[in-house]
């Protein structure tokens, strides 16, 4: 079964864009709890892992060009979102790993 990589990336980009728009609002909340910060980080990590798998599958399928570049850019975005989420978790829970 052939994978529609453009649709897959578009869907993953929509999730990343929504998360990126909401992240500043969430981390800026003065009443952000440790549980909320943990959930935020876990969500970012799961999404980053999903995009990592997509990139690996694309490379295995020898997909290149603009589609692979878009996937790698999405991978970079999730890495940044995950880092920002982790930094927030460290702020609300200083003894986080």
N, C-alpha and C positions, 0 to 999 in steps of 0.2 A: 504494500500500500504506500503510495507516494505521499509525502508530507508537504503541505502547503506552507512553506517556510515564511512567506510574506504575511500570511494570516497569523501564523504562530507568533511572529515578531510583533505584529501590530497589536495583538491581544496582550502580550507581555509588556509592550510599551505603554499601553493604556493603564495597566496596573501600576507600573513604575511612575508614570506621570501623576496618577492620583495620589500615590504614596508620597511623592515629592512635594505635591501641593499641600498635603495635610501635615507633613512632618513638622514644619515650623510652628504651626498652630498647636500641635500636640506637645512638642518639647518646650514651648513657651508657656505652657499652662502652669501657673504657680502651684496648683494642687496635684501635680503629676505624682502618682504613687509608684513605688518600686515595682509592683505587679504590672502596672501599665507600661512602665519603661521596659521591663523584661519582655512583655508581650510584643511591644514595638520592635525590639531587637530580634526576637525570635521570628517574627513575620518577615523582617528584612533579610535575615539569614536564609530562611526557607525560599524566599523569592530569588535571592542571589544564587542559591544552589540550583534552582530550577533553570535559571538562565545559563548557568555554567553547563548544565546537562544539555541544554539546547545547543550551545556552541560546540560542545564535544560531538554531539550527534551530527551537526552540520559538517564538521570537519571529517567525521567518519564517512559521511555521504558525499564528501568532496564538493560541498557547496562552497562557492567562493564569491568573489566580487563584492558588489554592493550589499548583498544580503548578509554575508559574513561580517563585513565592516559594521553594518547596523547592529548585528547581534553582539559584536565585541564592544560597541559603544554602549549598548544596553547593559552589558556585563560590567563595564566601568561605572555606569550610573548606579547600579545596585551595590557595587563595592563602596561607593561614596555614601549612599543611603545607609548601608549597614554600619559603616564607621560612625556616621553621625548618630545613629541609634545607639551604638555601643557607648559613645562618649556621653550621651544623655544618661544611659544606665549607670555609668561610672559616677556621674554627678549626683544622682539620687541614691546610689548605693556605692559608696566609696570603696568598699571591700570586694567589689565585683572582680572576677578574674580577668 
